[in-house]
Amino acid sequence: MNYKTILTAAISGLMLAACADGNYRPYNLDDKFGQVEKQMVQAQIADPEAARNPPANSPRKMDGYAGVNTLRSYRDGFGTIVQPQGLTINIGGASGGSGSSGGQ
């Protein structure tokens, strides 16, 4: 190896060592870390026991045919998007306004 390669490696190593922090501990987090997120998720659940105790005669129960037809009509509704017409603004044009019509 030549002198420049050794010098460059030594300087690079010193520069990287200067940026290192010996006291950095990424695993030392606050004891309450993540509790706010858990509380927000729990607050958004109306009935936590709903999955374990489903109602016997649910009012929202539908058979397969009704479900397929509902889903099909929902998806078909997105296929018929009507594009809005363009908007034209006439400034100083011939339409409307107070013009004179060759009379008196």
The first five atom37 places (N, CA, C, CB, O) and aatype in JSON, in Angstrom:
{
  "aatype": [12, 2, 18, 11, 16, 9, 10, 16, 0, 0, 9, 15, 7, 10, 12, 10, 0, 0, 4, 0, 3, 7, 2, 18, 1, 14, 18, 2, 10, 3, 3, 11, 13, 7, 5, 19, 6, 11, 5, 12, 19, 5, 0, 5, 9, 0, 3, 14, 6, 0, 0, 1, 2, 14, 14, 0, 2, 15, 14, 1, 11, 12, 3, 7, 18, 0, 7, 19, 2, 16, 10, 1, 15, 18, 1, 3, 7, 13, 7, 16, 9, 19, 5, 14, 5, 7, 10, 16, 9, 2, 9, 7, 7, 0, 15, 7, 7, 15, 7, 15, 15, 7, 7, 5],
  "atom_mask": [
    [1, 1, 1, 1, 1],
    [1, 1, 1, 1, 1],
    [1, 1, 1, 1, 1],
    [1, 1, 1, 1, 1],
    [1, 1, 1, 1, 1],
    [1, 1, 1, 1, 1],
    [1, 1, 1, 1, 1],
    [1, 1, 1, 1, 1],
    [1, 1, 1, 1, 1],
    [1, 1, 1, 1, 1],
    [1, 1, 1, 1, 1],
    [1, 1, 1, 1, 1],
    [1, 1, 1, 0, 1],
    [1, 1, 1, 1, 1],
    [1, 1, 1, 1, 1],
    [1, 1, 1, 1, 1],
    [1, 1, 1, 1, 1],
    [1, 1, 1, 1, 1],
    [1, 1, 1, 1, 1],
    [1, 1, 1, 1, 1],
    [1, 1, 1, 1, 1],
    [1, 1, 1, 0, 1],
    [1, 1, 1, 1, 1],
    [1, 1, 1, 1, 1],
    [1, 1, 1, 1, 1],
    [1, 1, 1, 1, 1],
    [1, 1, 1, 1, 1],
    [1, 1, 1, 1, 1],
    [1, 1, 1, 1, 1],
    [1, 1, 1, 1, 1],
    [1, 1, 1, 1, 1],
    [1, 1, 1, 1, 1],
    [1, 1, 1, 1, 1],
    [1, 1, 1, 0, 1],
    [1, 1, 1, 1, 1],
    [1, 1, 1, 1, 1],
    [1, 1, 1, 1, 1],
    [1, 1, 1, 1, 1],
    [1, 1, 1, 1, 1],
    [1, 1, 1, 1, 1],
    [1, 1, 1, 1, 1],
    [1, 1, 1, 1, 1],
    [1, 1, 1, 1, 1],
    [1, 1, 1, 1, 1],
    [1, 1, 1, 1, 1],
    [1, 1, 1, 1, 1],
    [1, 1, 1, 1, 1],
    [1, 1, 1, 1, 1],
    [1, 1, 1, 1, 1],
    [1, 1, 1, 1, 1],
    [1, 1, 1, 1, 1],
    [1, 1, 1, 1, 1],
    [1, 1, 1, 1, 1],
    [1, 1, 1, 1, 1],
    [1, 1, 1, 1, 1],
    [1, 1, 1, 1, 1],
    [1, 1, 1, 1, 1],
    [1, 1, 1, 1, 1],
    [1, 1, 1, 1, 1],
    [1, 1, 1, 1, 1],
    [1, 1, 1, 1, 1],
    [1, 1, 1, 1, 1],
    [1, 1, 1, 1, 1],
    [1, 1, 1, 0, 1],
    [1, 1, 1, 1, 1],
    [1, 1, 1, 1, 1],
    [1, 1, 1, 0, 1],
    [1, 1, 1, 1, 1],
    [1, 1, 1, 1, 1],
    [1, 1, 1, 1, 1],
    [1, 1, 1, 1, 1],
    [1, 1, 1, 1, 1],
    [1, 1, 1, 1, 1],
    [1, 1, 1, 1, 1],
    [1, 1, 1, 1, 1],
    [1, 1, 1, 1, 1],
    [1, 1, 1, 0, 1],
    [1, 1, 1, 1, 1],
    [1, 1, 1, 0, 1],
    [1, 1, 1, 1, 1],
    [1, 1, 1, 1, 1],
    [1, 1, 1, 1, 1],
    [1, 1, 1, 1, 1],
    [1, 1, 1, 1, 1],
    [1, 1, 1, 1, 1],
    [1, 1, 1, 0, 1],
    [1, 1, 1, 1, 1],
    [1, 1, 1, 1, 1],
    [1, 1, 1, 1, 1],
    [1, 1, 1, 1, 1],
    [1, 1, 1, 1, 1],
    [1, 1, 1, 0, 1],
    [1, 1, 1, 0, 1],
    [1, 1, 1, 1, 1],
    [1, 1, 1, 1, 1],
    [1, 1, 1, 0, 1],
    [1, 1, 1, 0, 1],
    [1, 1, 1, 1, 1],
    [1, 1, 1, 0, 1],
    [1, 1, 1, 1, 1],
    [1, 1, 1, 1, 1],
    [1, 1, 1, 0, 1],
    [1, 1, 1, 0, 1],
    [1, 1, 1, 1, 1]
  ],
  "atom_positions": [
    [[0.84, -1.18, 0.0], [0.0, 0.0, 0.0], [0.88, 1.24, 0.0], [-0.96, 0.0, 1.22], [1.99, 1.26, 0.53]],
    [[0.33, 2.24, -0.61], [1.11, 3.47, -0.62], [0.68, 4.38, 0.53], [0.94, 4.19, -1.97], [-0.28, 4.1, 1.26]],
    [[1.39, 5.44, 0.67], [1.22, 6.37, 1.77], [-0.15, 7.03, 1.74], [2.31, 7.42, 1.73], [-0.77, 7.2, 2.8]],
    [[-0.66, 7.42, 0.55], [-1.95, 8.12, 0.45], [-3.11, 7.22, 0.89], [-2.18, 8.61, -0.99], [-4.05, 7.69, 1.54]],
    [[-3.06, 5.97, 0.56], [-4.14, 5.05, 0.91], [-4.21, 4.86, 2.43], [-3.94, 3.69, 0.22], [-5.3, 4.86, 3.01]],
    [[-3.05, 4.71, 3.05], [-3.01, 4.53, 4.51], [-3.48, 5.79, 5.21], [-1.59, 4.16, 4.98], [-4.24, 5.72, 6.18]],
    [[-3.03, 6.94, 4.73], [-3.42, 8.22, 5.33], [-4.93, 8.46, 5.17], [-2.63, 9.37, 4.69], [-5.59, 8.91, 6.11]],
    [[-5.46, 8.15, 3.99], [-6.89, 8.34, 3.76], [-7.71, 7.42, 4.66], [-7.23, 8.08, 2.28], [-8.72, 7.85, 5.22]],
    [[-7.3, 6.18, 4.82], [-8.01, 5.25, 5.69], [-7.95, 5.69, 7.14], [-7.43, 3.84, 5.54], [-8.94, 5.59, 7.86]],
    [[-6.79, 6.19, 7.58], [-6.64, 6.64, 8.96], [-7.51, 7.85, 9.24], [-5.17, 6.96, 9.26], [-8.16, 7.92, 10.28]],
    [[-7.53, 8.81, 8.33], [-8.34, 10.02, 8.52], [-9.83, 9.67, 8.51], [-8.03, 11.07, 7.42], [-10.6, 10.2, 9.31]],
    [[-10.24, 8.78, 7.6], [-11.65, 8.37, 7.55], [-12.06, 7.68, 8.84], [-11.89, 7.43, 6.36], [-13.16, 7.91, 9.36]],
    [[-11.19, 6.83, 9.36], [-11.49, 6.15, 10.62], [-11.6, 7.13, 11.78], [0.0, 0.0, 0.0], [-12.48, 6.98, 12.63]],
    [[-10.73, 8.11, 11.84], [-10.79, 9.12, 12.91], [-12.05, 9.97, 12.79], [-9.55, 10.02, 12.87], [-12.66, 10.31, 13.81]],
    [[-12.44, 10.31, 11.58], [-13.64, 11.13, 11.4], [-14.9, 10.35, 11.81], [-13.76, 11.59, 9.92], [-15.79, 10.92, 12.43]],
    [[-14.97, 9.06, 11.49], [-16.11, 8.26, 11.9], [-16.13, 8.07, 13.41], [-16.08, 6.9, 11.2], [-17.2, 8.07, 14.02]],
    [[-14.97, 7.91, 14.03], [-14.91, 7.74, 15.48], [-15.31, 9.02, 16.2], [-13.5, 7.31, 15.91], [-15.88, 8.97, 17.29]],
    [[-15.02, 10.16, 15.6], [-15.38, 11.43, 16.22], [-16.89, 11.63, 16.24], [-14.71, 12.59, 15.47], [-17.4, 12.32, 17.13]],
    [[-17.61, 11.04, 15.29], [-19.07, 11.19, 15.23], [-19.8, 10.22, 16.15], [-19.54, 11.0, 13.81], [-20.99, 10.39, 16.38]],
    [[-19.12, 9.22, 16.66], [-19.76, 8.22, 17.48], [-20.02, 8.75, 18.88], [-18.91, 6.94, 17.54], [-19.21, 9.51, 19.43]],
    [[-21.14, 8.35, 19.46], [-21.48, 8.76, 20.82], [-21.45, 7.5, 21.68], [-22.89, 9.46, 20.88], [-22.23, 6.58, 21.46]],
    [[-20.57, 7.47, 22.65], [-20.42, 6.3, 23.5], [-21.57, 6.1, 24.45], [0.0, 0.0, 0.0], [-21.75, 5.0, 24.97]],
    [[-22.38, 7.14, 24.7], [-23.49, 7.05, 25.65], [-24.82, 6.74, 24.96], [-23.62, 8.34, 26.42], [-25.85, 6.67, 25.63]],
    [[-24.82, 6.56, 23.67], [-26.07, 6.34, 22.93], [-26.61, 4.94, 23.21], [-25.85, 6.53, 21.42], [-25.92, 3.95, 22.97]],
    [[-27.82, 4.87, 23.71], [-28.47, 3.6, 24.0], [-29.86, 3.63, 23.36], [-28.57, 3.34, 25.55], [-30.79, 4.2, 23.94]],
    [[-30.03, 3.03, 22.18], [-31.32, 3.1, 21.51], [-32.42, 2.3, 22.2], [-31.17, 2.61, 20.11], [-33.6, 2.53, 21.92]],
    [[-32.07, 1.38, 23.07], [-33.07, 0.56, 23.73], [-33.62, 1.19, 25.0], [-32.5, -0.78, 24.06], [-34.56, 0.66, 25.58]],
    [[-33.06, 2.32, 25.44], [-33.56, 3.0, 26.62], [-34.67, 3.97, 26.2], [-32.42, 3.76, 27.36], [-34.41, 5.12, 25.87]],
    [[-35.91, 3.49, 26.23], [-37.05, 4.32, 25.88], [-37.83, 4.64, 27.14], [-37.94, 3.61, 24.84], [-37.61, 4.07, 28.21]],
    [[-38.74, 5.57, 26.99], [-39.6, 5.93, 28.1], [-40.43, 4.73, 28.5], [-40.5, 7.13, 27.72], [-40.81, 3.91, 27.66]],
    [[-40.73, 4.6, 29.78], [-41.53, 3.47, 30.26], [-42.93, 3.48, 29.68], [-41.6, 3.49, 31.78], [-43.55, 2.42, 29.54]],
    [[-43.45, 4.64, 29.34], [-44.8, 4.76, 28.83], [-44.84, 4.83, 27.3], [-45.47, 5.99, 29.42], [-45.86, 5.22, 26.72]],
    [[-43.76, 4.46, 26.65], [-43.69, 4.52, 25.19], [-44.71, 3.58, 24.57], [-42.27, 4.17, 24.71], [-44.71, 2.38, 24.86]],
    [[-45.58, 4.11, 23.73], [-46.58, 3.31, 23.02], [-47.93, 3.24, 23.7], [0.0, 0.0, 0.0], [-48.88, 2.72, 23.12]],
    [[-48.04, 3.75, 24.93], [-49.32, 3.68, 25.63], [-50.37, 4.59, 25.01], [-49.13, 4.03, 27.09], [-51.55, 4.24, 24.99]],
    [[-49.97, 5.73, 24.5], [-50.93, 6.65, 23.89], [-51.55, 6.01, 22.66], [-50.24, 7.98, 23.51], [-52.76, 6.12, 22.44]],
    [[-50.74, 5.34, 21.86], [-51.27, 4.69, 20.66], [-52.25, 3.58, 21.05], [-50.11, 4.11, 19.8], [-53.29, 3.43, 20.42]],
    [[-51.94, 2.81, 22.07], [-52.83, 1.75, 22.53], [-54.14, 2.33, 23.07], [-52.15, 0.91, 23.61], [-55.21, 1.76, 22.84]],
    [[-54.07, 3.45, 23.78], [-55.27, 4.08, 24.3], [-56.15, 4.62, 23.18], [-54.89, 5.21, 25.26], [-57.37, 4.54, 23.25]],
    [[-55.53, 5.17, 22.14], [-56.31, 5.68, 21.01], [-57.01, 4.55, 20.27], [-55.4, 6.47, 20.04], [-58.16, 4.71, 19.85]],
    [[-56.35, 3.42, 20.09], [-56.97, 2.27, 19.42], [-58.15, 1.77, 20.25], [-55.94, 1.14, 19.2], [-59.21, 1.49, 19.71]],
    [[-57.97, 1.65, 21.56], [-59.05, 1.18, 22.43], [-60.23, 2.15, 22.45], [-58.53, 0.97, 23.85], [-61.38, 1.73, 22.54]],
    [[-59.95, 3.45, 22.37], [-61.02, 4.44, 22.37], [-61.85, 4.38, 21.09], [-60.44, 5.83, 22.55], [-63.01, 4.8, 21.1]],
    [[-61.28, 3.88, 20.0], [-62.0, 3.82, 18.74], [-62.83, 2.55, 18.6], [-61.02, 3.92, 17.59], [-63.61, 2.42, 17.65]],
    [[-62.69, 1.61, 19.5], [-63.45, 0.37, 19.46], [-64.7, 0.56, 20.31], [-62.61, -0.84, 19.96], [-64.61, 0.78, 21.51]],
    [[-65.88, 0.47, 19.67], [-67.13, 0.71, 20.38], [-67.44, -0.39, 21.37], [-68.28, 0.85, 19.4], [-67.79, -0.12, 22.52]],
    [[-67.31, -1.65, 20.94], [-67.62, -2.79, 21.81], [-66.51, -3.82, 21.66], [-69.01, -3.41, 21.47], [-66.51, -4.58, 20.69]],
    [[-65.56, -3.86, 22.58], [-64.45, -4.81, 22.46], [-64.88, -6.27, 22.48], [-63.46, -4.57, 23.57], [-64.16, -7.12, 21.97]],
    [[-66.04, -6.58, 23.05], [-66.52, -7.96, 23.16], [-67.41, -8.36, 21.99], [-67.27, -8.14, 24.46], [-67.95, -9.46, 22.0]],
    [[-67.58, -7.53, 20.99], [-68.51, -7.8, 19.89], [-68.11, -9.02, 19.08], [-68.6, -6.59, 18.98], [-68.99, -9.77, 18.64]],
    [[-66.84, -9.25, 18.87], [-66.42, -10.4, 18.08], [-66.68, -11.72, 18.82], [-64.94, -10.28, 17.73], [-66.91, -12.74, 18.18]],
    [[-66.64, -11.7, 20.13], [-66.86, -12.92, 20.92], [-68.35, -13.21, 21.14], [-66.16, -12.81, 22.26], [-68.73, -14.36, 21.34]],
    [[-69.18, -12.15, 21.1], [-70.62, -12.3, 21.37], [-71.44, -11.72, 20.23], [-70.99, -11.62, 22.7], [-72.04, -10.65, 20.4]],
    [[-71.5, -12.37, 19.07], [-72.3, -11.82, 17.97], [-73.79, -11.95, 18.29], [-71.98, -12.53, 16.65], [-74.19, -12.89, 18.97]],
    [[-74.61, -11.02, 17.8], [-76.05, -11.12, 18.06], [-76.64, -12.34, 17.33], [-76.78, -9.83, 17.61], [-76.18, -12.71, 16.25]],
    [[-77.66, -12.94, 17.93], [-78.25, -14.14, 17.36], [-79.0, -13.84, 16.07], [-79.19, -14.79, 18.35], [-78.92, -14.61, 15.11]],
    [[-79.72, -12.73, 16.02], [-80.51, -12.36, 14.84], [-80.1, -10.95, 14.43], [-82.05, -12.44, 15.13], [-80.77, -9.97, 14.76]],
    [[-79.02, -10.85, 13.73], [-78.48, -9.56, 13.36], [-79.37, -8.86, 12.33], [-77.05, -9.72, 12.8], [-79.78, -9.5, 11.36]],
    [[-79.68, -7.57, 12.51], [-80.5, -6.88, 11.53], [-79.75, -6.63, 10.22], [-80.98, -5.56, 12.1], [-80.39, -6.36, 9.2]],
    [[-78.47, -6.71, 10.22], [-77.68, -6.45, 9.01], [-77.31, -7.74, 8.27], [-76.41, -5.69, 9.36], [-76.46, -7.73, 7.39]],
    [[-77.94, -8.81, 8.63], [-77.61, -10.1, 8.03], [-78.24, -10.17, 6.63], [-78.12, -11.28, 8.92], [-79.41, -9.84, 6.46]],
    [[-77.47, -10.6, 5.64], [-78.01, -10.77, 4.3], [-77.45, -12.04, 3.7], [-77.67, -9.56, 3.41], [-76.38, -12.52, 4.08]],
    [[-78.21, -12.59, 2.74], [-77.75, -13.81, 2.1], [-76.72, -13.48, 1.02], [-78.93, -14.59, 1.51], [-76.44, -12.31, 0.77]],
    [[-76.17, -14.49, 0.4], [-75.12, -14.3, -0.6], [-75.58, -13.52, -1.81], [0.0, 0.0, 0.0], [-74.83, -12.7, -2.34]],
    [[-76.81, -13.78, -2.27], [-77.32, -13.09, -3.46], [-77.46, -11.59, -3.21], [-78.67, -13.68, -3.88], [-77.08, -10.78, -4.05]],
    [[-78.01, -11.24, -2.07], [-78.17, -9.82, -1.75], [-76.81, -9.14, -1.61], [-78.99, -9.65, -0.46], [-76.64, -8.0, -2.04]],
    [[-75.86, -9.83, -1.02], [-74.52, -9.26, -0.86], [-73.83, -9.05, -2.19], [0.0, 0.0, 0.0], [-73.21, -8.01, -2.42]],
    [[-73.94, -10.03, -3.09], [-73.32, -9.91, -4.41], [-73.96, -8.77, -5.2], [-73.45, -11.23, -5.19], [-73.25, -7.99, -5.83]],
    [[-75.28, -8.68, -5.16], [-75.97, -7.6, -5.9], [-75.65, -6.23, -5.33], [-77.48, -7.83, -5.87], [-75.49, -5.27, -6.08]],
    [[-75.56, -6.13, -4.03], [-75.2, -4.85, -3.41], [-73.8, -4.44, -3.81], [-75.31, -4.93, -1.89], [-73.57, -3.28, -4.17]],
    [[-72.88, -5.37, -3.75], [-71.5, -5.06, -4.11], [-71.39, -4.73, -5.59], [-70.6, -6.24, -3.77], [-70.64, -3.83, -5.96]],
    [[-72.12, -5.44, -6.45], [-72.09, -5.17, -7.89], [-72.63, -3.77, -8.2], [-72.9, -6.24, -8.65], [-72.05, -3.04, -9.0]],
    [[-73.74, -3.4, -7.58], [-74.29, -2.07, -7.84], [-73.37, -0.97, -7.3], [-75.68, -1.93, -7.22], [-73.29, 0.11, -7.87]],
    [[-72.7, -1.25, -6.2], [-71.75, -0.29, -5.64], [-70.58, -0.07, -6.61], [-71.23, -0.76, -4.27], [-70.18, 1.06, -6.86]],
    [[-70.05, -1.16, -7.14], [-68.92, -1.05, -8.06], [-69.33, -0.45, -9.39], [-68.29, -2.42, -8.29], [-68.57, 0.31, -9.98]],
    [[-70.53, -0.78, -9.88], [-71.01, -0.21, -11.14], [-71.24, 1.29, -11.03], [-72.29, -0.9, -11.59], [-71.15, 2.0, -12.03]],
    [[-71.53, 1.77, -9.85], [-71.75, 3.19, -9.65], [-70.52, 4.03, -9.93], [0.0, 0.0, 0.0], [-70.63, 5.21, -10.28]],
    [[-69.35, 3.43, -9.79], [-68.11, 4.17, -10.05], [-67.76, 4.18, -11.53], [-66.97, 3.57, -9.26], [-66.93, 4.98, -11.96]],
    [[-68.38, 3.31, -12.32], [-68.07, 3.25, -13.75], [-68.77, 4.31, -14.56], [0.0, 0.0, 0.0], [-68.38, 4.57, -15.7]],
    [[-69.79, 4.94, -14.02], [-70.56, 5.94, -14.76], [-70.31, 7.34, -14.22], [-72.07, 5.61, -14.71], [-71.23, 8.03, -13.79]],
    [[-69.07, 7.74, -14.25], [-68.71, 9.07, -13.77], [-69.0, 10.08, -14.87], [-67.22, 9.13, -13.32], [-68.51, 9.94, -16.0]],
    [[-69.77, 11.09, -14.56], [-70.12, 12.13, -15.53], [-69.1, 13.26, -15.4], [-71.58, 12.66, -15.31], [-68.9, 13.81, -14.31]],
    [[-68.46, 13.58, -16.51], [-67.48, 14.67, -16.5], [-68.2, 16.02, -16.49], [-66.54, 14.57, -17.73], [-69.16, 16.2, -17.25]],
    [[-67.77, 16.95, -15.68], [-68.42, 18.26, -15.64], [-68.13, 19.03, -16.93], [-67.94, 19.06, -14.42], [-67.09, 18.87, -17.55]],
    [[-69.08, 19.88, -17.3], [-68.9, 20.7, -18.49], [-67.91, 21.82, -18.18], [-70.25, 21.28, -18.98], [-67.74, 22.23, -17.03]],
    [[-67.27, 22.29, -19.24], [-66.3, 23.36, -19.06], [-66.99, 24.67, -18.69], [0.0, 0.0, 0.0], [-68.17, 24.87, -19.0]],
    [[-66.28, 25.55, -18.06], [-66.79, 26.84, -17.64], [-66.13, 27.91, -18.48], [-66.55, 27.08, -16.13], [-64.9, 27.98, -18.57]],
    [[-66.95, 28.76, -19.1], [-66.42, 29.83, -19.92], [-66.77, 31.16, -19.27], [-66.97, 29.76, -21.36], [-67.93, 31.42, -18.95]],
    [[-65.77, 31.98, -19.08], [-65.98, 33.31, -18.5], [-65.65, 34.33, -19.58], [-65.1, 33.53, -17.21], [-64.52, 34.41, -20.07]],
    [[-66.65, 35.12, -19.95], [-66.48, 36.16, -20.97], [-66.18, 37.48, -20.28], [-67.74, 36.28, -21.87], [-67.0, 37.98, -19.5]],
    [[-65.04, 38.04, -20.55], [-64.7, 39.34, -20.0], [-64.58, 40.31, -21.16], [-63.38, 39.28, -19.16], [-63.71, 40.18, -22.02]],
    [[-65.48, 41.3, -21.18], [-65.44, 42.3, -22.25], [-65.92, 41.75, -23.59], [0.0, 0.0, 0.0], [-65.57, 42.3, -24.63]],
    [[-66.68, 40.71, -23.57], [-67.16, 40.11, -24.8], [-68.44, 40.78, -25.28], [0.0, 0.0, 0.0], [-68.86, 41.8, -24.74]],
    [[-69.04, 40.2, -26.29], [-70.23, 40.78, -26.91], [-71.51, 40.41, -26.18], [-70.33, 40.36, -28.34], [-72.54, 41.04, -26.42]],
    [[-71.49, 39.4, -25.32], [-72.73, 38.99, -24.69], [-73.06, 39.87, -23.49], [-72.65, 37.54, -24.26], [-72.2, 40.14, -22.65]],
    [[-74.32, 40.32, -23.42], [-74.8, 41.11, -22.29], [-74.17, 42.49, -22.23], [0.0, 0.0, 0.0], [-73.43, 42.87, -23.13]],
    [[-74.46, 43.21, -21.19], [-73.85, 44.51, -21.02], [-74.75, 45.64, -21.52], [0.0, 0.0, 0.0], [-75.91, 45.41, -21.84]],
    [[-74.22, 46.85, -21.58], [-75.01, 48.02, -22.0], [-74.43, 48.55, -23.3], [-75.02, 49.13, -20.9], [-73.57, 49.43, -23.3]],
    [[-74.92, 48.03, -24.37], [-74.47, 48.5, -25.68], [-75.55, 49.37, -26.31], [0.0, 0.0, 0.0], [-76.71, 49.31, -25.9]],
    [[-75.19, 50.16, -27.25], [-76.19, 50.98, -27.94], [-76.55, 50.31, -29.25], [-75.67, 52.42, -28.19], [-75.71, 49.7, -29.91]],
    [[-77.8, 50.42, -29.6], [-78.26, 49.75, -30.81], [-78.76, 50.78, -31.82], [-79.36, 48.74, -30.47], [-79.95, 50.78, -32.12]],
    [[-77.98, 51.58, -32.31], [-78.23, 52.49, -33.43], [-79.53, 53.24, -33.4], [0.0, 0.0, 0.0], [-79.88, 53.78, -34.45]],
    [[-80.27, 53.33, -32.38], [-81.54, 54.05, -32.33], [-81.3, 55.53, -32.1], [0.0, 0.0, 0.0], [-80.34, 56.11, -32.61]],
    [[-82.14, 56.11, -31.35], [-82.05, 57.55, -31.09], [-80.96, 57.91, -30.19], [-83.3, 58.06, -30.54], [-80.78, 59.09, -29.89]]
  ]
}
